[in-house]
Amino acid sequence: MFKPIPIDREKLTLMGVPFPDLETLENTANAIGSNMYEGFEPTPETIALIRNLVTNKITVTQFIEAAKATSHD
């Protein structure tokens, strides 16, 4: 079941995770929302990881390794 996630456009946060600007926040929220329809259940940790990828703070390789480490499968 799709569950809305809290977005604060004034504070630029998604589930409490801060973003550098409104465009990055909204683009990330839209991408996460699309994946939620497929069963993805975001956490603040996964949102921070995605934010770090889209803002070039980590590489794709680092993202994959971190995602594997947080996977519960």
N, C-alpha and C positions, 0 to 999 in steps of 0.2 A: 504494500500500500504506500502511495506517495505521501510523504510527510513534509510540509513546508519547513524551510530552514530560515532562521532569523537573519534578516539583512537590515543593517542600519546605514542608510546612505549618508546621513549627516556625520556619523563617526567613522564612516568608511570601513565597516566591519561585516564579516560574514561568519555567523556562529561565534562571534566574539573575536575572530581573527582579523587583525588590521590589514588594510590594503593601502598602497601608496596613492591611489587616485580612483575616482569614480568609474572611469572607463575600464580599468583592470578589474575592479570589483564586479561590475555588471557583466563583463564578458566571462569571468570565471563562474559567477553565479548561474549564468545561462548554460554554460557547458556542464556544470555539475547537475543542474536541474534536468537536463536532457538525459544524463546518465542515471539519474535516480529513477526514471521511468523504466530503466532496464534492470533495476534492482540494487544499484549502488547506494550504500548508506554512509553518507559522509560523517566524519567526526572532525572536531577542531584540528586534530593532528593531521588528518588527510588533507583538509583544506589548507593548512599552513604549508604542507608539502607541495601541493599544486600551486599555491601562490609563489613559493620559492622557485618553482620551475618556470612559470610564466614571466617572472620578473628577473630571470637569468641569474638567480642567486645560487642555483645548483644546475648541474648538467643533466641531460636525459639519463645518462648512466647512473648518476647519483640518485636520481628520482626512482629509477627501476630498483636499485638496491634497497633504498629506503622503503619502497612499497612492498617489496618481498619481505622485509623485516617486520613490517606491521601487518602482514596478511595473516588472517585467522583460519585459513583453509588448511 
